[in-house]
Amino acid sequence: MFVVATLIGSIVVGVPMEGQQLVSVTDRSLTAAASDNNVYPARKADRATLADALKVNFLKQGCGIQIRAEGKGSKILVVKSALINGPFVFNFSNEGRLIKKLQVAGFMSIHFENGSRVWDQQLN
C-alpha cells in the first residue's frame, strides 16, 4: 500500500519527484495542440505514445502496471494492475493536468482493471 500511496502522491496527484515529468515524451506536442485550440488533430500514434510514456513513468516508480491505448482509433486508455483500487481510480481520474492531456490526445475514456473489478471513466 505504501508504494501505491507514494505513486499517487508523486505522479497521479501532480507532485512529481525532482527531475520527473508525468508524460515527458509527448508534453510539447500536447501543449502545442492545447494552446492552439486543438487545431492539430489528435492522432492514434500520439495516444499510443502517451500511453507508453505513462506506463514507463509508473514502472520507474516500481509499480507493476500495464497501460495501453485500445479500441476503435485507440481512444480508450486501459490501465491494468493488481494494485488498482477505488482511491487509485479516484486520484488518477481527478488529476486535472493528466486528464487534460488525455483529452487533448483524443482519449474518450479510461478503463481501469485489477483482475477482479473494473472501473470506467468517461473523459467528456
C-alpha positions as CSV (number, residue, x, y, z in Angstrom):
1,M,0.0,0.0,0.0
2,F,2.9,2.4,0.7
3,V,4.1,2.1,-2.9
4,V,0.6,3.0,-4.3
5,A,0.4,5.9,-1.9
6,T,3.8,7.1,-3.0
7,L,3.0,6.6,-6.6
8,I,-0.3,8.5,-6.3
9,G,1.5,11.3,-4.4
10,S,4.4,11.7,-6.8
11,I,2.8,11.1,-10.2
12,V,-1.0,11.0,-10.3
13,V,-1.8,13.8,-7.8
14,G,0.6,16.0,-9.6
15,V,3.5,16.4,-7.2
16,P,6.3,14.9,-9.4
17,M,9.6,13.9,-7.8
18,E,12.5,16.1,-8.6
19,G,13.5,15.9,-12.3
20,Q,10.4,13.9,-13.4
21,Q,7.6,14.8,-15.7
22,L,4.3,12.9,-15.9
23,V,4.3,12.4,-19.7
24,S,7.7,13.8,-20.9
25,V,7.6,12.1,-24.2
26,T,4.5,14.0,-25.5
27,D,4.4,17.1,-23.4
28,R,5.5,19.5,-26.2
29,S,3.1,18.2,-28.8
30,L,0.2,18.0,-26.5
31,T,0.9,21.5,-25.0
32,A,1.1,22.9,-28.5
33,A,-2.2,21.3,-29.5
34,A,-3.9,22.6,-26.4
35,S,-2.6,26.1,-26.8
36,D,-3.8,26.2,-30.5
37,N,-7.3,25.3,-29.5
38,N,-6.9,21.8,-30.8
39,V,-6.1,23.0,-34.4
40,Y,-3.9,19.9,-34.8
41,P,-5.9,16.7,-34.8
42,A,-5.1,14.1,-32.2
43,R,-3.6,11.0,-33.8
44,K,-3.8,7.3,-32.9
45,A,0.1,7.3,-32.8
46,D,0.0,10.2,-30.2
47,R,-2.3,8.2,-28.0
48,A,-0.2,5.1,-28.1
49,T,2.9,7.2,-27.3
50,L,1.2,8.9,-24.4
51,A,0.1,5.5,-23.0
52,D,3.6,4.2,-23.3
53,A,5.0,7.2,-21.6
54,L,2.6,6.8,-18.7
55,K,3.5,3.1,-18.4
56,V,7.2,3.9,-18.2
57,N,6.7,6.5,-15.5
58,F,4.7,4.1,-13.4
59,L,7.3,1.3,-13.9
60,K,10.1,3.7,-12.9
61,Q,8.2,4.1,-9.6
62,G,8.2,0.4,-9.1
63,C,4.5,-0.2,-9.9
64,G,3.7,-3.3,-12.0
65,I,1.2,-1.9,-14.4
66,Q,0.0,-2.2,-17.9
67,I,-1.1,0.9,-19.8
68,R,-2.1,0.9,-23.5
69,A,-4.4,2.6,-25.9
70,E,-7.2,0.3,-27.2
71,G,-10.5,0.3,-29.0
72,K,-11.5,1.9,-32.3
73,G,-9.0,4.5,-33.1
74,S,-7.1,3.7,-29.8
75,K,-9.4,6.1,-27.9
76,I,-9.7,4.1,-24.7
77,L,-6.8,4.2,-22.2
78,V,-6.6,0.8,-20.5
79,V,-4.9,0.7,-17.1
80,K,-4.4,-2.8,-15.5
81,S,-2.7,-3.6,-12.3
82,A,-3.3,-5.7,-9.2
83,L,-2.7,-2.6,-7.1
84,I,-5.6,-0.6,-8.6
85,N,-8.4,0.2,-6.1
86,G,-11.1,2.8,-5.7
87,P,-8.8,5.5,-4.2
88,F,-6.3,5.0,-7.1
89,V,-9.0,5.4,-9.7
90,F,-10.3,8.5,-7.9
91,N,-6.9,10.2,-7.7
92,F,-6.0,9.2,-11.3
93,S,-9.3,10.5,-12.6
94,N,-9.1,13.8,-10.7
95,E,-5.6,14.8,-11.8
96,G,-6.6,17.8,-13.9
97,R,-3.3,18.2,-15.9
98,L,-3.2,14.5,-16.8
99,I,-6.9,14.4,-17.8
100,K,-6.5,17.4,-20.0
101,K,-3.5,15.8,-21.8
102,L,-5.6,12.7,-22.3
103,Q,-8.5,14.7,-23.7
104,V,-6.2,16.7,-26.0
105,A,-4.7,13.5,-27.2
106,G,-8.2,12.3,-28.2
107,F,-8.9,9.7,-25.5
108,M,-12.6,9.3,-24.9
109,S,-12.4,7.1,-21.7
110,I,-10.2,5.3,-19.2
111,H,-10.8,1.7,-18.3
112,F,-9.2,0.5,-15.0
113,E,-8.9,-3.1,-14.1
114,N,-7.4,-5.0,-11.2
115,G,-8.2,-8.6,-12.2
116,S,-11.4,-8.8,-10.1
117,R,-13.0,-5.4,-10.6
118,V,-13.3,-2.8,-13.4
119,W,-13.9,0.9,-13.4
120,D,-14.8,3.0,-16.5
121,Q,-14.3,6.8,-16.6
122,Q,-15.6,9.0,-19.4
123,L,-13.4,11.9,-20.5
124,N,-16.1,14.3,-21.7
